[in-house]
């Protein structure tokens, strides 16, 4: 079930982000993700509209929107491939006419995920936190 997040979801949201980031971004030193947790909570998630995908009381994934920027879309690694990410992205598309996302070039699985759902690469830029290249991708929502 998709629903807006509640304040009591925040610890679980950060845990999902950390677990998924460690798995999907294994090309980045793990300490980078561990150190970024508090910034995620205070700088990014506080300013975003967040939806969670919940099943039987467990959060399986979340997405965060800041205006038309899809700031985060993460699914628990052991729950990926079950349509959770797709459902969260569909909700994001309902929120606005155009979405932007940043995806690490080296995260080929995520690049394929977004491309299959209508996103195109606008340009490549470097992530200041990690120094790794990212694609800025966009999608016209239906």
C-alpha positions, 0 to 999 in steps of 0.5 A: 500500500502506498501512503504519505510518510509519517514522522515515525517512519523516518528511522526506517526510511533512512535504513532503507536508503542506507541498505539500498545505497550500500548495495546499489552504489558499491563503487562508492566507499561505504563510509560515504553512505554511513556519514551521509545519513544525518544529512539525508535526514535533515537536509533532504528528507525534511524538505521533501514530500515522501511516500512509502510502500508498506506491506503488512506493517513493514516499509519496503521502499520510499520515494521523496519529491522536492518540487519536480526533483525525484530526490530519492527512490529506494527499495529494500534490497531483499524486496527489489524486483516486486514492483515496489519501485515501479509503484513509487515512481508512478505516484511521483509521476502523478505529482507533476508534469515533469520529473528530474532525477540524478542517477549514478552512471555506474548504477546500470540497473537504475539507469535501465529502470528509469529508461524503461519508464520513460526517462531520458538522459539530459546530461552527465555531471559529477556528484560533489559528495562522491566525485562519481559521474551522474546522469541528470535524467528527466521524464514528461509525466503522463 
